[in-house]
Amino acid sequence: MQEYYFYLRLTYEQCLAYYEGDIESIQVVEDGGKSIRFPAAHIRRFVSSIGVNGRFRLQLDDSNRFIALEKVT
């Protein structure tokens, strides 16, 4: 299993495109500098009236398949 930590900050307006399905994936740079892309559907539960803001942990299996995304702060 692999874990990646990153900060994500999106305004509510920026989230609308993800939430409505117009954009299918999100690309972030994790703490070690590696670019990671994952399906935007995984952030939907974190969208609030101000958007998404916080530090997250992404867990992938050994085949780079999604396991979990959780907010850590």
Residue frames as a rotation matrix with the C-alpha (Angstrom) as fourth column:
MET 1
0.580 0.815 0.000 0.00
0.815 -0.580 0.000 0.00
0.000 0.000 -1.000 0.00
GLN 2
-0.567 -0.720 0.400 1.14
0.725 -0.667 -0.173 3.52
0.391 0.192 0.900 -0.77
GLU 3
0.432 0.659 -0.616 0.20
0.842 -0.539 0.013 6.72
-0.323 -0.525 -0.787 1.06
TYR 4
-0.480 -0.506 0.717 0.49
0.711 -0.703 -0.020 10.26
0.514 0.501 0.697 -0.22
TYR 5
0.081 0.441 -0.894 -0.07
0.827 -0.530 -0.187 13.47
-0.557 -0.724 -0.408 1.74
PHE 6
-0.671 -0.248 0.699 -0.99
0.645 -0.661 0.384 16.78
0.366 0.708 0.603 0.13
TYR 7
-0.562 0.517 -0.646 -2.81
0.161 -0.698 -0.698 20.06
-0.811 -0.496 0.309 0.64
LEU 8
-0.567 0.468 0.678 -5.84
0.778 0.031 0.628 20.85
0.272 0.883 -0.381 -1.47
ARG 9
-0.471 0.428 -0.772 -7.51
0.245 -0.777 -0.580 24.24
-0.847 -0.462 0.261 -1.63
LEU 10
-0.773 0.341 0.535 -10.37
0.543 -0.081 0.836 24.85
0.328 0.937 -0.123 -4.07
THR 11
-0.812 0.584 -0.001 -13.07
-0.527 -0.735 -0.426 27.51
-0.250 -0.345 0.905 -3.91
TYR 12
-0.156 0.852 0.499 -16.69
0.036 0.510 -0.859 26.45
-0.987 -0.116 -0.110 -4.12
GLU 13
0.584 0.366 -0.725 -16.83
-0.632 -0.355 -0.689 27.79
-0.510 0.860 0.024 -7.67
GLN 14
-0.335 -0.783 -0.524 -13.81
-0.936 0.338 0.094 25.70
0.103 0.522 -0.847 -8.66
CYS 15
-0.795 0.048 0.605 -15.44
-0.227 0.901 -0.371 22.64
-0.563 -0.432 -0.705 -7.11
LEU 16
0.198 0.969 -0.147 -18.60
-0.547 -0.015 -0.837 23.02
-0.813 0.246 0.527 -9.17
ALA 17
0.200 -0.179 -0.963 -16.89
-0.953 0.195 -0.234 21.74
0.230 0.964 -0.132 -12.32
TYR 18
-0.847 -0.510 -0.150 -15.63
-0.443 0.833 -0.331 18.70
0.294 -0.214 -0.932 -10.41
TYR 19
-0.678 0.622 0.392 -18.89
-0.232 0.325 -0.917 18.14
-0.697 -0.713 -0.076 -8.57
GLU 20
0.323 0.859 -0.396 -21.02
-0.661 -0.094 -0.745 18.39
-0.677 0.502 0.537 -11.71
GLY 21
0.409 -0.207 0.889 -18.77
0.353 0.934 0.056 15.93
-0.842 0.290 0.455 -13.51
ASP 22
0.977 -0.066 -0.201 -17.39
-0.206 -0.509 -0.836 18.37
-0.047 0.858 -0.511 -16.09
ILE 23
0.058 -0.996 -0.067 -13.86
-0.878 -0.019 -0.478 17.55
0.474 0.086 -0.876 -14.93
GLU 24
0.718 0.347 -0.604 -13.08
-0.211 0.935 0.286 13.91
0.663 -0.078 0.744 -14.29
SER 25
0.413 -0.634 -0.654 -9.80
0.821 0.570 -0.034 14.02
0.394 -0.523 0.756 -12.38
ILE 26
0.964 -0.215 0.159 -7.79
-0.265 -0.841 0.472 16.10
0.032 -0.497 -0.867 -9.96
GLN 27
0.374 -0.912 -0.171 -4.03
0.563 0.370 -0.739 16.41
0.737 0.180 0.652 -10.09
VAL 28
0.973 -0.125 0.194 -2.08
-0.230 -0.577 0.784 17.32
0.015 -0.807 -0.590 -6.97
VAL 29
0.074 -0.983 -0.168 1.55
-0.252 0.144 -0.957 17.45
0.965 0.113 -0.237 -5.95
GLU 30
0.826 0.222 -0.518 2.18
0.370 0.479 0.796 15.37
0.425 -0.849 0.313 -2.87
ASP 31
0.917 -0.396 -0.047 4.62
-0.197 -0.552 0.810 16.37
-0.347 -0.734 -0.584 -0.14
GLY 32
0.185 -0.900 0.394 7.53
0.357 0.435 0.827 14.54
-0.915 -0.013 0.402 -1.81
GLY 33
-0.369 -0.318 -0.873 7.03
-0.523 -0.706 0.478 16.42
-0.768 0.633 0.094 -5.09
LYS 34
-0.918 0.061 0.392 5.35
0.309 0.731 0.609 13.63
-0.250 0.680 -0.689 -7.05
SER 35
-0.578 0.768 -0.276 2.33
-0.816 -0.537 0.214 14.53
0.017 0.349 0.937 -9.21
ILE 36
-0.887 0.378 0.265 -0.68
0.291 0.903 -0.315 12.36
-0.358 -0.203 -0.911 -8.54
ARG 37
-0.634 0.744 -0.210 -3.98
-0.701 -0.438 0.563 12.23
0.327 0.504 0.800 -10.40
PHE 38
-0.901 0.428 0.078 -7.16
0.336 0.798 -0.501 10.67
-0.276 -0.425 -0.862 -9.03
PRO 39
-0.390 0.830 0.399 -10.88
0.709 -0.006 0.705 10.71
0.588 0.558 -0.586 -9.93
ALA 40
-0.770 0.104 0.629 -12.59
-0.272 -0.946 -0.176 13.95
0.577 -0.307 0.757 -8.91
ALA 41
0.250 0.940 -0.234 -15.56
-0.150 0.276 0.949 12.01
0.956 -0.203 0.210 -7.57
HIS 42
0.017 -0.310 -0.950 -13.49
0.808 0.565 -0.170 11.21
0.589 -0.765 0.260 -4.48
ILE 43
-0.926 -0.377 -0.015 -13.52
0.313 -0.746 -0.588 14.85
0.210 -0.549 0.809 -3.28
ARG 44
-0.294 0.887 0.357 -17.29
0.040 -0.361 0.932 15.28
0.955 0.288 0.071 -3.45
ARG 45
0.460 0.532 -0.711 -17.86
0.692 0.287 0.662 14.38
0.556 -0.797 -0.236 0.20
PHE 46
-0.252 -0.650 -0.717 -15.36
0.932 -0.364 0.003 17.07
-0.262 -0.667 0.697 1.27
VAL 47
-0.660 0.049 0.750 -16.98
0.405 -0.817 0.410 19.97
0.633 0.574 0.519 -0.62
SER 48
-0.251 0.571 -0.782 -18.59
0.855 -0.248 -0.456 22.55
-0.454 -0.783 -0.425 1.66
SER 49
0.776 0.629 0.047 -20.07
0.590 -0.698 -0.407 25.98
-0.224 0.343 -0.912 1.09
ILE 50
0.605 -0.631 -0.485 -16.52
-0.484 -0.776 0.404 27.39
-0.632 -0.010 -0.775 0.96
GLY 51
0.447 -0.434 -0.782 -15.11
-0.751 0.293 -0.592 24.64
0.486 0.852 -0.195 -1.26
VAL 52
0.847 -0.315 -0.429 -12.37
0.432 0.877 0.210 22.22
0.310 -0.363 0.878 -0.21
ASN 53
0.349 -0.764 0.543 -9.54
-0.600 -0.627 -0.496 23.22
0.720 -0.153 -0.677 2.04
GLY 54
0.743 -0.118 0.659 -7.21
-0.586 0.360 0.726 21.01
-0.322 -0.926 0.198 4.02
ARG 55
-0.430 -0.894 -0.126 -4.56
-0.900 0.415 0.133 18.37
-0.066 0.171 -0.983 4.20
PHE 56
0.679 0.728 -0.098 -5.39
-0.732 0.660 -0.169 14.95
-0.058 0.186 0.981 2.83
ARG 57
-0.467 -0.725 0.506 -4.04
-0.567 0.685 0.459 11.41
-0.679 -0.072 -0.731 2.76
LEU 58
0.448 0.506 -0.737 -4.54
-0.888 0.346 -0.303 9.33
0.102 0.790 0.604 -0.37
GLN 59
-0.200 -0.468 0.861 -4.10
-0.502 0.803 0.320 5.58
-0.841 -0.369 -0.395 -0.05
LEU 60
0.363 0.204 -0.909 -3.48
-0.912 0.277 -0.302 3.36
0.190 0.939 0.287 -3.08
ASP 61
0.834 -0.116 0.539 -2.89
-0.078 0.943 0.324 -0.36
-0.546 -0.312 0.778 -3.34
ASP 62
-0.088 -0.981 0.173 0.26
0.066 0.167 0.984 -1.83
-0.994 0.098 0.050 -4.88
SER 63
-0.309 0.062 0.949 -1.37
0.928 0.239 0.286 -1.61
-0.209 0.969 -0.132 -8.34
ASN 64
-0.990 -0.118 -0.079 -2.08
0.113 -0.992 0.062 2.12
-0.086 0.053 0.995 -7.83
ARG 65
-0.273 0.959 0.075 -5.79
0.452 0.059 0.890 1.52
0.849 0.277 -0.449 -7.38
PHE 66
-0.299 0.258 0.919 -7.74
-0.593 -0.805 0.033 3.80
0.748 -0.535 0.393 -5.07
ILE 67
-0.542 0.177 -0.822 -8.28
0.664 0.690 -0.289 2.61
0.516 -0.702 -0.491 -1.50
ALA 68
0.400 0.671 -0.624 -9.20
0.911 -0.366 0.191 5.77
-0.100 -0.645 -0.758 0.43
LEU 69
-0.404 -0.416 0.815 -9.01
0.349 -0.893 -0.284 9.53
0.846 0.170 0.506 0.59
GLU 70
0.445 0.554 -0.704 -9.32
0.868 -0.074 0.490 11.15
0.220 -0.829 -0.514 3.99
LYS 71
0.452 -0.226 0.863 -8.91
-0.148 -0.973 -0.177 14.60
0.879 -0.048 -0.474 5.42
VAL 72
0.070 -0.534 -0.843 -6.23
0.819 0.514 -0.257 14.63
0.570 -0.672 0.473 8.08
THR 73
-0.705 -0.204 -0.679 -6.48
0.611 -0.661 -0.436 18.26
-0.360 -0.722 0.590 9.23
